[in-house]
Amino acid sequence: MLRRVPYPGGVNFLRRGSSTPESSVSDEPAEAEDVVAVGAARRNQTAGKGRPTRSRRDAEGRSRGPVAPAPKTQREAMKRAKSLRGDKTERRQASAERRKRMMAGDDRVLPVRDRGPVRAYVRDLVDSRRHLMGLFMPLAVLIFVTVVIPIPGIQNIGSLLCLCMLAAMVVEGTLLGRQITARVRAKYPDEEIRGFSMGWYGFTRATQIRKLRMPAPRVSPGTAID
């Protein structure tokens, strides 16, 4: 059975009758009104923004500015790289300032392995004493000399002396590493201290010549460290 269905705007359409209850038929206009309301709300949001959302690439490109064209020649590339590095005098001044701060023990410029109060305490422990291991680099020079000089007697004496000094350095380094680990754990009980890592850090510090240590020693030999 066909029946006339009113449509908004004054136009009537024919619709086949169904066995749907009257309550469901009466709910259809309410659902249509809800859809129309949601669509109007979305249109209002779009109209309020006034523009589509920019993509991330467009936003980053606009914030960074236009990209410079690629250099056409090697000379142009070297010139651009030099301009990006800045003035040579300024670079030298910045390098000197950074080295000065590193020598002073500023944690902001030190390498990761040298940062923190625990590492500073280990350096003070090592710098407060004189070590046989500090002769490691002169010993390396002595070994090179004994190898170059083609005199068997000097080579034998030099080799024996180098072996004895190396053995003494190994023993001293082992004892120093254990002592450092024990004192650090006693002073910083809440810190996670790895014995081998801390002992090796002290050993490498002690093998360096005192004037070449980085950061520079803060204490003189013979100073008592708590």
C-alpha positions as CSV (number, residue, x, y, z in Angstrom):
1,M,0.0,0.0,0.0
2,L,1.4,3.4,-1.0
3,R,0.9,6.5,1.2
4,R,2.0,10.1,0.9
5,V,4.9,11.1,3.2
6,P,5.6,14.8,3.9
7,Y,9.2,16.0,3.2
8,P,10.8,19.2,4.5
9,G,10.4,21.9,1.9
10,G,6.8,21.2,0.9
11,V,7.5,18.2,-1.4
12,N,5.5,15.0,-0.9
13,F,6.8,11.6,-1.8
14,L,5.0,8.3,-2.1
15,R,6.2,5.6,0.3
16,R,5.2,1.9,0.5
17,G,3.5,1.1,3.7
18,S,5.1,-1.3,6.2
19,S,4.2,-3.2,9.3
20,T,6.4,-0.9,11.4
21,P,4.7,0.2,14.6
22,E,3.6,3.9,14.9
23,S,6.1,4.5,17.6
24,S,9.1,3.8,15.4
25,V,7.6,6.0,12.6
26,S,7.2,8.8,15.0
27,D,10.9,8.5,16.1
28,E,12.3,9.0,12.6
29,P,11.8,12.8,12.5
30,A,13.6,13.1,15.9
31,E,16.6,11.1,14.6
32,A,16.7,13.3,11.5
33,E,16.7,16.4,13.7
34,D,19.7,15.0,15.6
35,V,21.6,14.3,12.5
36,V,21.0,17.9,11.3
37,A,22.1,19.3,14.6
38,V,25.4,17.3,14.6
39,G,26.1,18.5,11.0
40,A,25.4,22.1,11.9
41,A,27.7,21.8,14.9
42,R,30.5,20.5,12.8
43,R,30.0,23.3,10.2
44,N,30.2,25.8,13.0
45,Q,33.5,24.4,14.3
46,T,35.0,24.5,10.8
47,A,33.7,28.0,10.2
48,G,35.1,29.1,13.6
49,K,38.6,27.8,12.7
50,G,38.5,29.4,9.3
51,R,41.3,27.3,7.8
52,P,42.4,23.6,7.4
53,T,45.0,22.2,9.8
54,R,48.5,22.4,8.4
55,S,50.5,19.2,8.1
56,R,53.6,18.7,10.2
57,R,55.9,19.0,7.2
58,D,54.4,22.4,6.2
59,A,54.6,23.7,9.8
60,E,58.3,22.7,10.1
61,G,59.2,24.0,6.7
62,R,57.6,27.4,7.5
63,S,59.4,27.6,10.9
64,R,62.8,26.7,9.5
65,G,62.5,28.9,6.5
66,P,63.4,28.2,2.9
67,V,66.0,25.5,2.2
68,A,69.2,26.8,0.5
69,P,70.0,25.2,-2.9
70,A,72.7,22.6,-3.0
71,P,76.2,23.8,-3.9
72,K,77.1,23.3,-7.5
73,T,80.9,23.1,-7.1
74,Q,83.3,21.9,-4.4
75,R,84.6,25.3,-3.9
76,E,81.1,26.6,-3.1
77,A,80.5,23.7,-0.7
78,M,83.8,24.5,1.1
79,K,82.9,28.2,1.3
80,R,79.4,27.4,2.7
81,A,80.9,24.9,5.3
82,K,83.4,27.6,6.4
83,S,80.6,30.2,6.8
84,L,78.6,27.7,8.9
85,R,81.6,27.0,11.2
86,G,82.0,30.7,11.9
87,D,85.0,32.8,12.4
88,K,88.3,31.0,13.1
89,T,89.2,33.3,16.0
90,E,85.8,32.7,17.6
91,R,86.2,29.0,17.3
92,R,89.6,29.2,19.0
93,Q,88.3,31.3,21.8
94,A,85.4,28.9,22.3
95,S,87.7,26.0,22.4
96,A,90.0,27.7,24.9
97,E,87.1,28.6,27.1
98,R,85.8,25.0,27.0
99,R,89.2,23.6,27.9
100,K,89.5,26.0,30.7
101,R,86.2,24.9,32.1
102,M,87.2,21.3,31.7
103,M,90.4,21.8,33.6
104,A,88.4,23.5,36.4
105,G,86.2,20.4,36.7
106,D,82.9,21.9,35.4
107,D,80.5,19.0,35.0
108,R,78.6,20.8,32.2
109,V,81.5,20.3,29.8
110,L,83.2,17.2,31.2
111,P,82.8,13.9,29.5
112,V,80.1,11.6,31.0
113,R,82.7,9.3,32.5
114,D,84.2,12.2,34.6
115,R,81.0,13.7,35.8
116,G,79.5,13.6,39.3
117,P,80.8,13.9,42.9
118,V,81.9,10.3,43.1
119,R,84.3,10.6,40.2
120,A,85.6,13.9,41.6
121,Y,86.3,12.1,44.9
122,V,88.2,9.3,43.1
123,R,90.3,11.9,41.3
124,D,91.1,13.6,44.6
125,L,92.1,10.3,46.1
126,V,94.5,9.6,43.2
127,D,95.9,13.1,43.1
128,S,96.6,13.2,46.8
129,R,99.5,10.6,46.4
130,R,102.4,10.0,44.1
131,H,102.3,6.7,42.3
132,L,104.8,4.6,40.5
133,M,102.2,4.2,37.8
134,G,102.8,7.8,36.9
135,L,106.0,6.6,35.2
136,F,104.1,4.5,32.7
137,M,104.6,6.9,29.8
138,P,108.3,7.4,30.4
139,L,108.6,3.7,30.7
140,A,107.0,3.3,27.3
141,V,109.6,5.7,25.9
142,L,112.4,3.6,27.6
143,I,111.1,0.4,26.0
144,F,111.1,2.0,22.6
145,V,114.7,3.2,23.1
146,T,115.9,-0.3,24.2
147,V,114.3,-1.8,21.1
148,V,115.9,0.7,18.7
149,I,119.5,0.6,20.1
150,P,121.2,-2.4,18.6
151,I,123.3,-3.3,21.6
152,P,122.4,-6.6,23.2
153,G,123.7,-5.7,26.7
154,I,121.6,-2.5,26.9
155,Q,118.6,-4.3,25.4
156,N,118.8,-7.0,28.1
157,I,119.1,-4.6,30.9
158,G,116.4,-2.4,29.6
159,S,114.0,-5.3,29.1
160,L,114.6,-6.6,32.6
161,L,114.1,-3.2,34.1
162,C,110.9,-2.7,32.1
163,L,109.5,-6.0,33.2
164,C,110.1,-5.3,36.9
165,M,108.5,-1.9,36.6
166,L,105.5,-3.3,34.8
167,A,105.0,-5.9,37.5
168,A,105.3,-3.3,40.2
169,M,102.7,-1.1,38.4
170,V,100.3,-4.0,38.2
171,V,100.5,-4.7,41.9
172,E,100.2,-1.1,42.8
173,G,97.2,-0.6,40.5
174,T,95.4,-3.6,42.0
175,L,95.9,-2.4,45.5
176,L,94.9,1.2,44.6
177,G,91.7,0.0,42.9
178,R,90.6,-2.0,45.9
179,Q,91.4,0.9,48.3
180,I,89.5,3.4,46.1
181,T,86.4,1.1,45.8
182,A,86.3,0.6,49.6
183,R,86.6,4.3,50.4
184,V,84.0,5.3,47.8
185,R,81.5,2.8,49.1
186,A,82.0,4.0,52.6
187,K,81.6,7.7,51.7
188,Y,78.7,7.2,49.3
189,P,76.7,4.2,50.6
190,D,73.6,5.1,48.6
191,E,75.4,5.1,45.3
192,E,75.6,2.0,43.1
193,I,79.4,1.4,42.9
194,R,80.9,-1.2,40.6
195,G,84.2,-2.2,41.9
196,F,86.0,-2.9,38.6
197,S,84.8,0.2,36.9
198,M,85.7,2.5,39.8
199,G,89.1,0.8,40.3
200,W,89.9,1.1,36.6
201,Y,89.0,4.8,36.6
202,G,91.5,5.4,39.4
203,F,94.1,3.2,37.7
204,T,94.0,5.1,34.4
205,R,94.1,8.4,36.3
206,A,97.2,7.3,38.2
207,T,99.0,6.2,35.0
208,Q,98.8,9.8,33.5
209,I,101.5,12.4,34.1
210,R,100.2,14.8,36.7
211,K,100.5,17.9,34.6
212,L,98.6,16.2,31.8
213,R,95.6,15.0,33.8
214,M,92.1,16.2,32.8
215,P,90.5,17.8,34.9
216,A,93.5,19.3,36.6
217,P,94.3,18.1,40.2
218,R,92.6,20.0,42.9
219,V,94.7,18.8,45.7
220,S,98.5,18.5,46.1
221,P,100.4,15.3,47.0
222,G,100.2,14.6,50.7
223,T,96.8,16.1,51.3
224,A,94.5,14.1,53.6
225,I,91.2,13.2,51.9
226,D,88.3,12.4,54.1
